[in-house]
Amino acid sequence: MKIPDARGPISGGLFRLLADGTGDDSAAQGMLHDLTGLINGQLALTEDIVDDGDLQLTLFCLYELHYGGLDGVDDRWEWNPGLITLRHLLAEPFELALRAAARVSAESVQPAPAAGLDSDAVADILFGLAGQDGGPGMSRHVAKKATLGQLREFLVHKSIYQLKEADPHTWAIPRLAGRAKAALVEIQADEYGGGRPDRMHSALFARTMRGVGLDDVYGGYVDAVPAISLAAVNMMSLFGLNRRLRGAIAGHLAIYEMTSSRPNQLYGNGFRRLGFGAEVTAYFDEHVEADAVHEQIAGRDLAGGLVEAEPDLLPDVLFGATAAIAIDARLTAHIMGAWENGMSSLNPPATAGV
């Protein structure tokens, strides 16, 4: 991914640092020290880390070093101790914010017993969460009313994750065992096209983007999306890259699959309404079928199987699920709020390119 435009002193400082060697010299150590101070200062001032573009972009790019990397940046930066320290400085308050949002999202849910749940009972709790519809109906708007410009914006927001779809959840495979691990591998095999590169879900999404005249290069629209779009992906990376949060990434994937099939049917209908054919709608149509199966595997075998094996992980499974619901609701509210007021939901400088 190309290095995006800085959104403030912290992301700007990080990008200057990454452009200079591998971080072993004294100048780099000084820049790392300065960045630590900047982060601590901004964290003390920011009212909402989830909505702080500078902090979310910094965290997004730090995580990106563990995925495909950044253009022109030495791969040895991935495990630089100073950068790991910076990431922890940002990830800790971000996790606290997600936990606060998850508690609000879960307020209407009946408390579950702390132990003794079988996999079916865990799945029933998750399906109950998935059945709650407390936010604006973006999928219904896309199906019935969205303009071509709004459909393109919708794809831009989704591209930050969808062009590397499945990767954050894959981190959990070596962290699981038994039934839960087998379930995750089964889901991920479908996500990666069953061995066919052209059927990978990220490849299907790239074709959708090309079909409406958008750039399908991964990370091509990072500059265009607001902090909440980056936060949604950062949440997945946080859960997937921390073994202690393996329950959260399982809960996240379960609720993601459980809330996917019907919305994707409506999304596909929205593109068909404007005259687009299978080349554009195949991504959404694929998820209507696949996720109707995946939701059962993810709920009962992945999340449920994990809780049966490790009952103490139930709170983390529910945290992952409710945090996903909460952040998705904030992203949907941002997009729908902009559209209802006749505005773009993207960052102003990038709107003309979309």
Secondary structure by P-SEA (a helix, b strand, c coil): ccccccccaaaaaaaaaaaccccccaaaaaaaaaaaaaaaaaaaccccccccaaaaaaaaaaaaccccccccccccccccaaaaaaaaaaaaaaaaaaaaaaaaaaccccccccccccaaaaaaaaaaaaaccccccaaaaaaccccaaaaaaaaaaaccccccccccccccccccccaaaaaaaaaaaaaaccccccccaaaaaaaaaaaaccccccccccccccaaaaaaaaaaaaaaacccaaaaaaaaaaaaaaacaaaaaaaaaaaaaaccccccaaaaaaaacaaaaaaaaaaccaaaaaaaacccaaaaaaaaaaaaaaaaaaaaaaaaaaaaaccccccccccccc
